[in-house]
Amino acid sequence: MRAWNFCAGPAAIPEEVLKEVQEELLEWNDAKSSVMEVSHRSDFFQEVASESKKDFIELLNIPENYDVLFLQGGATQQFAMIPLNFVKNGKANYLMTGTWSKKAIATASKYLEITIPISNEDNKFTSIPENFSEWSEFNLDADYSHYCANETIQGFSLRNFHKDYTHKLNMRTIPLLCDMSSSILCEPFEVADFDLIYAGAQKNIGPAGLTIIIIEKSLFSKINSNLPDIFNYEKHANANSMLNTPPTFAWYLSGKVFKWLKEKGGLTAMQKINEEKAKTLYQFIDQSSMYSNLVESNFRSIMNIPFLLKDPAFDGLFLENANKAGLLNLKGHRSVGGMRASIYNATPIEAVNDLIDFMDDFEKNNL
Ligand SMILES: Cc1ncc(COP(=O)(O)O)c(C=O)c1O
């Protein structure tokens, strides 16, 4: 049996998918060569590209007024592409809820004046007021509003903010843009609540190197025309994401992950499993005397679960023993310390149960 991989990203890929890729690696269907060795413009690859796009659209139930782009550059490139494309009034709203939204703000503030209606940096990104009257004002002149749906490092998640933005805040006249790098495909959501969504692939989608962007087509008319084509969303859309060579292998493999997700019952089925995994792990952490998670319960991520040991002197031993037990990559991000279990779609409930058994034994032996 393979070890369980709890890495935050690049993260676990479904074993069935890896095996299928292994079988096809030398000779891929009629191409008689590896998928890595064929032109992205060949009929062979064009079929992969259109089929995986179709499956992705189906999984997320993406309406027809949206396009889906398969690009390079990672989510970090999106931190820059967004302000470059949509700087008109020179203003934007950004929620600051963790390391990644903070980085997005740092990049955008080179180009735009940023309003931050809410930040939880002062309480170490663990909580925000749920009542919007306690937030500062959004800038109503802004070109867009941006947030990160799931802060991978802090395990802080805003699973319903899109609904509140539309219905409680009545803000939909200002486009809503979202970094979903570590939560896309973990549960269904209404794409129509957003104007642009982006995600680096290396968590729930597939291998690193691919970045997926879902963009509402009317945004194209707002793009700053003074941009090099390679940074322009509309140019990428017009070229079917093939303005230059796309990350073909990552695209092909992601297509297989989409098929795997469909076979598993799609995102409604994934949500059920993901919620069960997260609930089981949080319940164990909360009842233990050795481990703690500091994020307020309403904002806890179902994908990334950081936890601290009561005495950090045990961190090294915990990681060493976990590794020996086949539980990999549990070290928390250096800015937070402690541990982090990333339990994306490809991580089954058995992995979470094995982790809990290990943590329980470790607690009994060391407390
Ligand atoms: C939520 C989030 N946003 C952005 C990034 C940056 O992604 P990339 O390394 O693809 O640029 C990450 C990476 O882990 C992330 O988790």
The ligand as an ORCA input file, in Angstrom:
! r2SCAN-3c Opt
* xyz 0 1
  C      -4.927     29.701     -1.846
  C      -3.660     29.798     -2.638
  N      -3.501     30.840     -3.483
  C      -2.389     30.964     -4.229
  C      -1.356     30.052     -4.153
  C      -0.146     30.233     -5.009
  O      -0.207     29.285     -6.006
  P       0.952     29.064     -7.080
  O       2.095     28.445     -6.346
  O       0.298     28.162     -8.073
  O       1.302     30.385     -7.653
  C      -1.482     28.953     -3.293
  C      -0.400     27.952     -3.204
  O      -0.379     27.069     -2.395
  C      -2.662     28.832     -2.519
  O      -2.821     27.799     -1.680
*
